[in-house]
């Protein structure tokens, strides 16, 4: 039921979401288009009307006449009337080539300081300023026109203002036609805006109009698509001067990422100017996703503006989200009812299958601890449970014959189970029980087998705990190796630690047996490291995971050398060298084994590095005696070995050296003596 209902409901919800999303996008596009139209109307229709009126005045006789007081009065009245007819115009003015200037503007855009300085009346008024011609500083006369037609007192001051250097004057005189400036800060007010400049017919000056951008910002705010949307207008230079008012932080639902969004829009305006392409993308700001739309408007009087809008997608799709939530709730109820019905019918079945799945997963991990079979009244489940139990029992028995590490590797990579091997550095251990042949003659086979099993378990646990792999049991011997099948960069140290712990486990077990009046086992260990081929050896029908190489033979020889020196653990120099900082080693001898010609250094591990102080004095005496022995000073060596033996008590290797020194003193030194001992028996 769930497999039928859930996909069907999901597809229907997706189709609904897509439809609503497309409608929302179209709605947003329409709102942005209406905003563009409104701004274009303001920047085109409104400006065109004002510019057209200005062109009429610029070509009329009043503004082209000279030295006529009646005409001057008429100019001022026409500028004041211009402001009253066109609220979007902040000021109207005309500047002449002789430096004279006539100005009419709205003082409500002035700062408080300017209004106090000019003694502007409260409420609505228009300021008229007249600057006389001549060199600066010039005389300026100003007064205020009130809405009732009355005029305030005239005031006189001086000013350094020169209209002839303002952008609207310079650009209009240069172009010899009507122009529109880029947004800039006005000289008379703190506001930013754009100015229109129209050359006079006589060529003796320029008429201009200021359009404050505050009016356009209010227009953008009125056309905001949503409460948190941001709208800006830039120009061809890439700068942004016109922006919608931000959302009031005290209002509920006002997002804190307003300033970050405005920075993104400013960069988008620069990008749109550079590429001359429309931008429509989604960006993230302050943890909210915004849809950013940037569009360049047609040229207007030499200027080209860019309108950019950023709308939170969450607000853009608010209505569709409500519809989708309602549809999702209805779909969820339908799916829940269907799933509950199916769940009630399959509860017993699913519980049994879940337990079987958990059991098989544990078996896959070679965990056979769960011995409780799954009980079920369903015949198929009961049969499956019996099959899993049989598999668990078989694998548990099989796991006693094969290393778990090896089985896990084969399960991870079945291809590795073929015949063949890999060459790598390995450390090999051989063990053997001293006098085992005599024990077999004096002990019943059943008892001997039982004791061997406990012995192998004690030593095998120490080997496995130190990442070793037991290759095989050969009678009373164990062959183990490290760094295979899993790689182990510390395989030499782990092998040494495993040998010491295995020897300790053997001592504890033997002591326990001796307390019960039974003979204990004394184990000899041999360790060597070197290259070998590790892998599967045998026929395709039956294979064995083992290693092939000289390293195994050398480890076996080292195990046998324990008979000569009376030691328990012997390792080669290849083992002792890399681990000299981790373990305390005694240099036993330099030997050539039977059947070989190569000399090897043989070492005995005294313990881990923590016991170095305990053995320091004995090892110093031992090494001094060996140096004398190698140099052929046998009397000095004999005294040294006896002194070292006195420090440690019973020490089997010192008997070997004392015997050799006494023989050499009695029979003479062998020819070519260099301290190397040639073994004559295994």
C-alpha positions as CSV (number, residue, x, y, z in Angstrom):
1,X,0.0,0.0,0.0
2,X,2.8,2.4,0.9
3,X,4.7,1.6,-2.4
4,X,1.5,2.4,-4.3
5,X,0.2,5.5,-2.4
6,X,3.5,7.2,-1.6
7,X,4.9,7.5,-5.2
8,X,1.5,8.6,-6.5
9,X,1.0,11.2,-3.9
10,X,4.6,12.4,-4.4
11,X,4.1,12.9,-8.1
12,X,0.8,14.8,-7.6
13,X,2.4,17.0,-5.0
14,X,5.4,17.7,-7.3
15,X,3.1,18.6,-10.2
16,X,1.1,20.9,-7.9
17,X,4.3,22.5,-6.6
18,X,5.6,23.0,-10.2
19,X,2.4,24.6,-11.3
20,X,2.2,26.9,-8.3
21,X,5.9,27.8,-8.6
22,X,5.5,28.7,-12.3
23,X,2.5,30.9,-11.5
24,X,4.5,32.6,-8.7
25,X,7.4,33.2,-11.0
26,X,5.1,34.7,-13.6
27,X,3.5,36.8,-11.0
28,X,6.9,38.0,-9.8
29,X,7.9,38.8,-13.4
30,X,4.7,40.8,-13.9
31,X,5.3,42.8,-10.7
32,X,8.9,43.5,-11.8
33,X,7.6,44.5,-15.2
34,X,5.1,46.9,-13.6
35,X,7.9,48.3,-11.5
36,X,10.1,48.8,-14.5
37,X,7.2,50.5,-16.3
38,X,6.6,52.9,-13.4
39,X,10.2,53.8,-13.2
40,X,10.4,54.2,-16.9
41,X,7.3,56.4,-16.8
42,X,9.0,58.5,-14.1
43,X,12.3,58.7,-16.0
44,X,10.9,59.1,-19.4
45,X,7.4,60.4,-19.5
46,X,7.8,62.7,-16.5
47,X,11.3,63.9,-17.5
48,X,10.3,64.3,-21.1
49,X,7.4,66.6,-20.1
50,X,9.6,68.7,-17.9
51,X,12.4,68.8,-20.5
52,X,9.9,69.7,-23.2
53,X,8.6,72.6,-21.1
54,X,12.2,73.6,-20.4
55,X,13.0,73.5,-24.1
56,X,10.0,75.8,-24.7
57,X,11.2,78.2,-22.1
58,X,14.8,78.0,-23.3
59,X,13.7,79.1,-26.8
60,X,11.3,81.8,-25.5
61,X,12.1,85.5,-25.4
62,X,12.1,85.8,-21.6
63,X,15.1,83.7,-20.8
64,X,17.0,84.9,-23.9
65,X,16.5,88.6,-23.2
66,X,19.2,90.8,-21.6
67,X,19.1,93.8,-19.3
68,X,15.3,94.0,-18.9
69,X,14.0,94.2,-15.3
70,X,10.5,93.3,-16.4
71,X,11.8,90.2,-18.1
72,X,13.8,89.2,-15.0
73,X,10.6,89.3,-13.0
74,X,8.9,87.2,-15.6
75,X,11.7,84.6,-15.5
76,X,11.3,84.2,-11.7
77,X,7.6,83.8,-12.0
78,X,7.9,81.2,-14.7
79,X,10.4,79.2,-12.7
80,X,8.1,79.3,-9.6
81,X,5.1,78.2,-11.7
82,X,7.2,75.4,-13.1
83,X,7.8,74.0,-9.6
84,X,4.2,74.2,-8.7
85,X,3.0,72.4,-11.8
86,X,5.6,69.5,-11.5
87,X,6.0,68.1,-8.0
88,X,8.8,65.8,-9.1
89,X,11.1,68.8,-9.9
90,X,13.1,69.8,-6.9
91,X,14.4,73.1,-8.4
92,X,14.4,75.0,-11.7
93,X,17.2,77.5,-12.6
94,X,19.0,79.2,-15.4
95,X,22.7,80.1,-15.5
96,X,24.3,82.6,-17.9
97,X,27.7,83.0,-19.5
98,X,28.3,86.2,-17.5
99,X,28.0,84.3,-14.2
100,X,24.5,85.4,-13.3
101,X,22.1,82.8,-12.0
102,X,18.3,82.6,-11.2
103,X,17.1,79.8,-9.0
104,X,13.7,78.6,-7.7
105,X,13.7,75.5,-5.3
106,X,11.8,73.7,-2.6
107,X,13.4,74.4,0.8
108,X,11.8,71.3,2.4
109,X,14.7,69.3,0.9
110,X,17.2,71.6,2.8
111,X,18.8,70.4,6.0
112,X,17.8,71.9,9.4
113,X,21.0,73.9,9.5
114,X,20.3,75.4,6.1
115,X,16.7,76.3,6.9
116,X,17.8,78.0,10.2
117,X,20.6,79.9,8.3
118,X,18.2,81.1,5.6
119,X,15.4,81.7,8.2
120,X,13.0,79.6,6.0
121,X,9.3,79.8,7.0
122,X,7.5,76.8,8.4
123,X,5.4,74.8,6.0
124,X,5.5,74.7,2.2
125,X,7.3,77.5,0.4
126,X,9.6,78.2,-2.6
127,X,12.9,80.0,-2.3
128,X,14.0,82.3,-5.1
129,X,17.7,83.2,-5.4
130,X,19.3,85.7,-7.8
131,X,23.1,85.9,-8.2
132,X,24.4,88.9,-10.1
133,X,27.1,88.7,-12.8
134,X,30.7,89.5,-12.2
135,X,33.7,88.0,-10.5
136,X,33.3,86.1,-7.3
137,X,32.4,86.6,-4.6
138,X,29.0,87.7,-6.1
139,X,26.0,89.3,-4.6
140,X,23.1,87.0,-3.9
141,X,19.6,88.0,-3.2
142,X,16.9,85.5,-2.0
143,X,13.4,85.5,-0.7
144,X,10.6,83.0,-0.1
145,X,7.3,82.6,-2.1
146,X,4.4,81.4,0.1
147,X,1.5,79.2,-1.2
148,X,-1.0,82.2,-0.7
149,X,1.0,84.2,-3.3
150,X,2.7,86.5,-0.8
151,X,6.5,87.1,-0.8
152,X,8.8,87.3,2.2
153,X,11.4,90.0,2.7
154,X,14.5,89.9,0.4
155,X,17.8,89.2,2.0
156,X,21.3,89.8,0.5
157,X,24.5,87.9,1.0
158,X,27.6,86.9,-0.9
159,X,28.4,83.6,-2.5
160,X,31.1,81.8,-4.5
161,X,28.7,79.6,-6.4
162,X,29.3,79.5,-10.1
163,X,26.8,77.8,-12.3
164,X,29.2,77.6,-15.2
165,X,31.2,74.8,-13.6
166,X,28.3,72.7,-12.6
167,X,27.8,69.3,-14.5
168,X,24.4,70.3,-16.0
169,X,25.8,73.6,-17.4
170,X,29.1,72.1,-18.7
171,X,27.6,69.0,-20.4
172,X,24.7,71.0,-22.0
173,X,27.0,73.6,-23.4
174,X,29.2,70.9,-24.7
175,X,26.5,68.8,-26.3
176,X,24.5,71.9,-27.5
177,X,21.3,70.0,-26.8
178,X,19.2,68.7,-23.9
179,X,21.2,66.4,-21.6
180,X,20.6,64.3,-18.4
181,X,23.4,64.1,-15.9
182,X,24.5,61.0,-13.9
183,X,23.2,61.0,-10.3
184,X,25.2,63.3,-8.1
185,X,24.9,65.4,-4.9
186,X,23.2,68.8,-5.4
187,X,25.0,71.9,-4.4
188,X,22.0,73.5,-2.6
189,X,20.6,70.4,-0.8
190,X,22.1,67.3,0.8
191,X,20.0,65.1,-1.5
192,X,21.2,63.2,-4.5
193,X,19.5,63.4,-7.8
194,X,19.8,64.0,-11.5
195,X,19.8,67.2,-13.4
196,X,18.5,68.1,-16.9
197,X,20.4,70.8,-18.8
198,X,18.9,72.7,-21.9
199,X,21.0,75.2,-23.8
200,X,19.3,78.6,-24.4
201,X,18.5,79.5,-28.0
202,X,20.8,82.5,-27.8
203,X,23.7,80.3,-26.6
204,X,24.3,82.7,-23.6
205,X,23.4,80.2,-20.9
206,X,21.7,76.9,-19.8
207,X,18.4,76.2,-18.2
208,X,18.3,73.3,-15.7
209,X,16.1,71.3,-13.5
210,X,16.9,69.1,-10.5
211,X,15.0,65.9,-9.9
212,X,15.6,64.6,-6.4
213,X,16.1,60.9,-6.1
214,X,14.1,60.8,-2.8
215,X,11.0,61.0,-4.9
216,X,12.1,58.1,-7.0
217,X,13.0,56.1,-3.8
218,X,9.5,56.6,-2.5
219,X,8.2,55.4,-5.8
220,X,10.3,52.3,-5.5
221,X,9.2,51.6,-2.0
222,X,5.5,51.9,-3.1
223,X,6.2,49.3,-5.8
224,X,8.0,46.8,-3.5
225,X,6.8,43.3,-4.4
226,X,7.0,42.0,-0.8
227,X,7.7,43.5,2.6
228,X,11.4,42.4,2.6
229,X,12.1,42.9,-1.1
230,X,14.8,45.5,-2.1
231,X,14.7,47.6,-5.3
232,X,17.6,49.8,-6.6
233,X,18.2,51.8,-9.7
234,X,21.7,52.4,-11.0
235,X,23.1,54.1,-14.1
236,X,25.5,53.2,-16.8
237,X,28.5,54.1,-14.6
238,X,27.6,51.2,-12.3
239,X,26.9,53.3,-9.2
240,X,23.6,53.0,-7.3
241,X,22.0,56.1,-6.0
242,X,18.3,55.2,-5.9
243,X,17.1,52.6,-3.4
244,X,13.8,51.5,-1.9
245,X,13.4,52.2,1.8
246,X,14.4,49.2,4.0
247,X,11.9,47.2,6.1
248,X,11.5,48.6,9.6
249,X,13.4,46.3,12.0
250,X,10.5,46.7,14.5
251,X,8.0,45.1,12.2
252,X,7.3,41.4,12.6
253,X,8.8,39.3,9.8
254,X,11.4,41.8,8.9
255,X,14.6,40.0,7.7
256,X,18.0,41.2,9.1
257,X,19.8,40.7,5.8
258,X,18.7,43.9,4.1
259,X,22.1,45.6,3.9
260,X,23.7,42.3,2.6
261,X,21.1,42.1,-0.1
262,X,21.7,45.7,-1.1
263,X,25.4,44.9,-1.6
264,X,24.5,41.9,-3.8
265,X,22.3,44.2,-5.9
266,X,25.0,46.8,-6.3
267,X,27.4,44.1,-7.6
268,X,24.7,42.8,-9.9
269,X,24.1,46.3,-11.3
270,X,27.8,46.5,-12.2
271,X,27.7,43.1,-13.8
272,X,24.6,44.0,-15.8
273,X,26.3,47.2,-17.0
274,X,29.4,45.2,-18.0
275,X,27.6,42.4,-19.8
276,X,24.5,44.3,-21.1
277,X,22.4,41.3,-20.2
278,X,19.4,40.6,-18.1
279,X,20.1,38.8,-14.8
280,X,17.7,36.4,-13.2
281,X,19.2,34.2,-10.5
282,X,18.8,33.0,-7.0
283,X,21.3,33.9,-4.2
284,X,21.6,33.3,-0.5
285,X,22.0,36.1,2.0
286,X,21.7,35.9,5.7
287,X,20.4,32.3,5.6
288,X,17.6,33.3,3.2
289,X,17.3,32.7,-0.6
290,X,16.5,35.7,-2.8
291,X,15.5,35.9,-6.4
292,X,17.6,38.6,-8.0
293,X,16.3,40.3,-11.3
294,X,18.4,43.0,-13.0
295,X,17.4,44.7,-16.3
296,X,18.8,47.6,-18.3
297,X,16.3,50.2,-19.4
298,X,16.4,52.0,-22.8
299,X,18.6,55.1,-23.1
300,X,17.2,58.4,-22.0
301,X,18.8,61.7,-23.0
302,X,22.2,60.2,-23.1
303,X,21.8,58.2,-19.9
304,X,20.9,54.6,-19.4
305,X,19.6,53.3,-16.1
306,X,19.5,49.8,-14.6
307,X,16.7,48.6,-12.4
308,X,17.4,45.7,-9.9
309,X,15.1,43.9,-7.5
310,X,15.7,41.1,-4.9
311,X,12.7,39.3,-3.5
312,X,12.9,36.6,-0.8
313,X,11.8,33.3,-2.4
314,X,10.0,32.4,0.9
315,X,7.7,35.5,0.5
316,X,7.5,35.0,-3.2
317,X,6.1,31.5,-2.8
318,X,4.2,32.2,0.4
319,X,0.8,31.5,-1.1
320,X,1.9,28.4,-2.9
321,X,3.5,27.1,0.3
322,X,0.2,27.4,2.1
323,X,-1.5,25.4,-0.8
324,X,1.2,22.8,-0.8
325,X,1.1,22.4,3.0
326,X,-2.6,21.8,2.9
327,X,-2.2,19.3,0.0
328,X,0.7,17.6,1.9
329,X,-1.4,17.3,5.0
330,X,-4.2,15.7,3.1
331,X,-1.8,13.4,1.3
332,X,0.0,12.5,4.6
333,X,-3.3,11.5,6.2
334,X,-4.2,9.3,3.2
335,X,-0.7,7.7,3.2
336,X,-0.8,7.2,7.0
337,X,-4.1,5.4,6.9
338,X,-2.8,3.1,4.2
339,X,0.5,2.4,5.9
340,X,-1.2,1.7,9.2
341,X,-3.4,-0.9,7.5
342,X,-0.4,-2.5,5.9
343,X,1.6,-2.3,9.1
344,X,-1.2,-4.0,11.1
345,X,-1.2,-6.9,8.6
346,X,2.6,-7.3,8.4
347,X,3.7,-6.6,12.0
348,X,4.4,-10.2,12.9
349,X,6.1,-10.9,9.6
350,X,8.3,-7.8,9.8
351,X,9.5,-8.5,13.4
352,X,10.6,-12.0,12.5
353,X,12.4,-10.9,9.3
354,X,14.1,-8.0,11.2
355,X,15.5,-10.5,13.8
356,X,16.7,-12.8,11.0
357,X,18.3,-9.9,9.2
358,X,20.0,-8.8,12.4
359,X,21.2,-12.4,13.0
360,X,22.6,-12.8,9.5
361,X,24.4,-9.4,9.8
362,X,26.1,-10.6,13.0
363,X,27.0,-13.8,11.2
364,X,28.5,-11.7,8.3
365,X,30.6,-10.0,10.9
366,X,31.6,-13.5,12.2
367,X,29.7,-12.9,15.4
368,X,28.1,-16.3,16.4
369,X,27.0,-15.2,20.0
370,X,23.3,-15.1,19.1
371,X,22.2,-18.8,19.5
372,X,18.5,-18.1,20.1
373,X,16.5,-19.3,17.0
374,X,13.7,-17.0,15.6
375,X,10.3,-18.5,16.4
376,X,7.4,-17.9,14.0
377,X,4.1,-19.5,13.1
378,X,4.7,-18.7,9.5
379,X,6.1,-21.8,7.8
380,X,8.4,-19.9,5.4
381,X,9.9,-17.8,8.3
382,X,10.4,-21.0,10.4
383,X,12.2,-22.7,7.5
384,X,14.3,-19.6,6.9
385,X,15.2,-19.5,10.6
386,X,16.3,-23.1,10.6
387,X,18.5,-22.5,7.6
388,X,20.2,-19.5,9.2
389,X,20.8,-21.5,12.4
390,X,22.4,-24.3,10.4
391,X,24.6,-21.7,8.5
392,X,25.6,-20.1,11.9
393,X,26.7,-23.5,13.3
394,X,28.6,-24.4,10.2
395,X,30.4,-21.1,10.0
396,X,31.2,-21.1,13.7
397,X,32.9,-24.5,13.3
398,X,34.6,-23.4,10.1
399,X,35.9,-20.3,11.9
400,X,38.0,-22.5,14.2
401,X,40.0,-23.7,11.2
402,X,40.5,-20.4,9.5
403,X,41.6,-17.0,10.8
404,X,38.7,-14.6,11.2
405,X,40.8,-11.8,9.7
406,X,41.4,-13.9,6.6
407,X,37.7,-14.7,6.2
408,X,36.8,-11.0,6.6
409,X,39.3,-10.1,3.9
410,X,37.9,-12.7,1.5
411,X,34.4,-11.5,2.1
412,X,35.4,-7.9,1.4
413,X,37.3,-8.9,-1.8
414,X,36.2,-12.3,-3.1
415,X,38.7,-12.0,-6.0
416,X,41.5,-12.4,-3.4
417,X,40.5,-16.1,-2.8
418,X,42.2,-17.3,-6.0
419,X,45.6,-19.1,-6.1
420,X,48.4,-16.6,-6.0
421,X,50.1,-14.2,-3.6
422,X,51.6,-10.8,-2.9
423,X,55.2,-10.0,-2.1
424,X,55.6,-8.0,1.2
425,X,57.7,-7.7,4.3
426,X,56.4,-10.0,7.1
427,X,57.5,-11.1,10.6
428,X,57.4,-14.8,11.3
429,X,57.2,-16.7,14.6
430,X,58.0,-20.4,15.2
431,X,57.3,-22.0,18.6
432,X,58.1,-25.5,19.8
433,X,57.6,-27.3,23.2
434,X,60.8,-28.5,24.7
435,X,60.9,-32.3,25.3
436,X,57.5,-32.9,23.8
437,X,58.5,-36.3,22.4
438,X,59.2,-37.5,25.9
439,X,55.8,-36.2,27.1
440,X,54.0,-38.1,24.3
441,X,55.5,-41.4,25.6
442,X,54.4,-40.8,29.2
443,X,51.0,-39.2,28.8
444,X,47.7,-40.6,27.5
445,X,46.8,-39.3,24.0
446,X,43.4,-37.9,25.2
447,X,45.0,-36.0,28.1
448,X,47.8,-34.8,25.9
449,X,45.3,-33.5,23.3
450,X,43.3,-31.7,26.0
451,X,46.4,-30.0,27.4
452,X,47.6,-29.1,23.9
453,X,44.3,-27.4,23.2
454,X,44.5,-25.3,26.3
455,X,48.1,-24.5,25.5
456,X,47.3,-23.4,22.0
457,X,44.4,-21.3,23.2
458,X,46.6,-19.5,25.7
459,X,49.4,-18.8,23.2
460,X,47.0,-18.1,20.3
461,X,45.1,-15.5,22.3
462,X,48.3,-13.6,22.9
463,X,49.3,-13.8,19.2
464,X,45.8,-12.7,17.9
465,X,45.7,-9.9,20.5
466,X,48.8,-8.4,18.9
467,X,47.4,-8.6,15.3
468,X,49.2,-11.9,14.5
469,X,47.8,-14.5,12.1
470,X,48.2,-18.2,13.0
471,X,49.2,-20.0,9.9
472,X,49.1,-23.6,11.2
473,X,49.6,-25.9,14.1
474,X,52.4,-28.5,13.4
475,X,52.2,-31.1,16.1
476,X,53.2,-29.1,19.2
477,X,54.5,-26.1,17.2
478,X,52.8,-22.9,16.0
479,X,53.7,-21.0,12.9
480,X,52.4,-17.4,12.9
481,X,53.1,-14.3,11.0
482,X,52.4,-10.5,11.0
483,X,51.6,-7.9,8.3
484,X,49.3,-10.3,6.5
485,X,46.5,-10.6,5.4
486,X,45.9,-7.1,6.8
487,X,48.8,-4.7,6.5
488,X,50.4,-3.6,9.8
489,X,53.1,-0.9,9.8
490,X,54.1,-1.9,13.3
491,X,54.3,-5.7,12.6
492,X,57.8,-6.2,14.0
493,X,56.9,-4.5,17.3
494,X,53.6,-6.4,17.5
495,X,55.4,-9.7,16.9
496,X,57.9,-9.1,19.7
497,X,55.1,-8.1,22.0
498,X,53.1,-11.1,21.0
499,X,56.1,-13.4,21.7
500,X,56.7,-11.9,25.2
501,X,53.0,-12.2,26.1
502,X,52.7,-15.7,24.7
503,X,55.7,-16.8,26.7
504,X,54.1,-15.2,29.8
505,X,50.8,-17.0,29.1
506,X,52.8,-20.3,28.7
507,X,54.5,-19.7,32.1
508,X,51.2,-19.1,33.9
509,X,49.6,-22.2,32.4
510,X,52.6,-24.4,33.2
511,X,52.7,-23.0,36.8
512,X,49.1,-23.9,37.2
513,X,49.7,-27.4,36.0
514,X,52.7,-27.9,38.3
515,X,50.6,-26.8,41.3
516,X,48.3,-29.7,40.5
517,X,51.3,-32.1,40.2
518,X,51.4,-32.2,36.4
519,X,54.4,-31.5,34.2
520,X,54.4,-28.1,32.5
521,X,55.4,-27.0,29.0
522,X,58.5,-25.0,28.3
523,X,58.2,-23.2,24.9
524,X,60.9,-21.9,22.6
525,X,60.3,-19.0,20.2
526,X,62.0,-17.9,17.1
527,X,61.4,-14.5,15.4
528,X,62.6,-13.2,12.0
529,X,61.4,-10.5,9.6
530,X,62.0,-10.3,5.9
531,X,60.4,-10.5,2.4
532,X,58.0,-13.3,1.5
533,X,55.2,-14.1,-0.9
534,X,51.9,-14.2,1.1
535,X,48.8,-15.7,-0.4
536,X,46.8,-18.8,-1.4
537,X,48.8,-21.9,-2.2
538,X,47.4,-25.1,-3.4
539,X,45.0,-26.4,-6.1
540,X,41.9,-24.7,-7.3
541,X,39.7,-27.2,-5.3
542,X,41.6,-26.7,-2.1
543,X,43.9,-23.9,-1.1
544,X,45.8,-22.8,2.0
545,X,46.6,-19.2,3.0
546,X,50.3,-19.2,3.9
547,X,53.6,-17.6,3.1
548,X,56.6,-18.8,1.0
549,X,60.1,-17.5,1.6
550,X,63.4,-17.8,3.4
551,X,62.1,-15.8,6.3
552,X,60.1,-18.8,7.6
553,X,63.2,-21.1,7.5
554,X,65.3,-18.5,9.3
555,X,62.6,-18.1,12.1
556,X,62.6,-21.9,12.4
557,X,66.4,-22.0,12.8
558,X,66.2,-19.3,15.4
559,X,63.7,-21.3,17.4
560,X,66.0,-24.3,17.3
561,X,69.0,-22.2,18.5
562,X,67.3,-21.9,21.8
563,X,68.4,-25.5,22.5
564,X,72.1,-24.4,22.1
565,X,71.9,-21.3,24.4
566,X,69.2,-22.5,26.8
567,X,67.1,-19.4,26.0
568,X,63.4,-19.1,25.5
569,X,63.0,-16.4,22.8
570,X,65.6,-15.6,20.1
571,X,65.2,-13.1,17.3
572,X,67.3,-12.0,14.4
573,X,69.1,-8.6,14.1
574,X,66.4,-7.6,11.5
575,X,63.9,-7.8,14.3
576,X,66.0,-6.3,17.2
577,X,67.3,-3.4,15.2
578,X,64.1,-1.6,14.3
579,X,62.6,-2.1,17.8
580,X,65.7,-1.2,19.9
581,X,63.8,1.8,21.2
582,X,60.8,-0.3,22.2
583,X,62.3,-3.4,23.8
584,X,65.5,-4.3,25.8
585,X,67.6,-6.7,23.7
586,X,70.6,-8.8,24.7
587,X,73.1,-9.6,21.9
588,X,73.4,-13.4,22.3
589,X,75.8,-14.2,19.4
590,X,76.7,-13.9,15.8
591,X,76.2,-17.3,14.1
592,X,76.2,-19.2,10.9
593,X,73.3,-21.8,11.0
594,X,73.7,-25.4,9.8
595,X,73.3,-25.6,6.1
596,X,73.9,-21.9,5.5
597,X,76.9,-19.7,4.8
598,X,75.5,-16.3,5.9
599,X,76.2,-14.9,9.4
600,X,73.3,-13.6,11.5
601,X,73.2,-11.7,14.8
602,X,71.0,-13.4,17.3
603,X,69.3,-11.4,20.1
604,X,67.2,-12.2,23.2
605,X,64.3,-9.9,24.3
606,X,64.7,-9.1,28.0
607,X,61.4,-7.1,28.2
608,X,59.8,-3.9,27.0
609,X,61.5,-0.5,27.2
610,X,60.1,0.2,30.7
611,X,62.4,-2.4,32.2
612,X,65.6,-1.0,30.6
613,X,66.9,0.4,33.9
614,X,66.4,-3.0,35.6
615,X,68.7,-4.7,33.1
616,X,71.2,-1.9,32.4
617,X,74.0,-3.1,34.7
618,X,73.7,-6.7,33.6
619,X,73.7,-5.8,29.9
620,X,76.7,-3.5,30.3
621,X,78.7,-6.3,31.9
622,X,77.5,-8.8,29.3
623,X,78.4,-6.5,26.3
624,X,81.9,-5.9,27.8
625,X,82.5,-9.6,28.2
626,X,81.3,-10.2,24.6
627,X,83.6,-7.5,23.2
628,X,86.6,-9.3,24.9
629,X,85.3,-12.6,23.5
630,X,85.0,-11.3,19.9
631,X,88.5,-9.7,20.2
632,X,90.0,-13.0,21.3
633,X,90.8,-11.9,24.9
634,X,89.3,-15.1,26.4
635,X,90.6,-14.7,30.0
636,X,89.1,-11.2,30.2
637,X,85.9,-12.5,28.6
638,X,85.7,-15.5,31.0
639,X,85.9,-13.1,34.0
640,X,83.3,-10.8,32.4
641,X,80.8,-13.6,31.8
642,X,81.2,-14.9,35.4
643,X,80.7,-11.4,36.7
644,X,77.6,-10.9,34.6
645,X,76.2,-14.3,35.7
646,X,76.7,-13.2,39.4
647,X,74.4,-10.2,38.7
648,X,71.6,-12.3,37.2
649,X,71.9,-15.6,38.9
650,X,71.2,-18.7,36.7
651,X,71.7,-17.7,33.1
652,X,72.1,-20.4,30.5
653,X,73.9,-18.4,27.7
654,X,76.8,-17.6,30.1
655,X,77.5,-21.3,30.5
656,X,77.9,-21.6,26.7
657,X,80.3,-18.7,26.6
658,X,82.2,-19.9,29.7
659,X,82.6,-23.3,28.1
660,X,83.8,-21.8,24.8
661,X,86.4,-19.6,26.6
662,X,87.7,-22.4,28.6
663,X,88.0,-24.6,25.5
664,X,89.8,-21.8,23.5
665,X,92.2,-21.2,26.4
666,X,93.0,-24.9,26.6
667,X,93.1,-25.7,22.9
668,X,93.8,-22.4,21.3
669,X,91.9,-19.9,19.1
670,X,90.5,-21.2,15.8
671,X,92.1,-19.9,12.7
672,X,90.5,-16.7,11.3
673,X,88.6,-16.0,14.5
674,X,86.2,-13.0,14.2
675,X,83.7,-13.9,16.9
676,X,81.3,-15.7,14.6
677,X,80.1,-19.1,15.7
678,X,79.4,-21.8,13.2
679,X,76.6,-24.1,14.3
680,X,77.2,-27.9,13.9
681,X,73.7,-28.9,14.8
682,X,70.1,-27.6,14.6
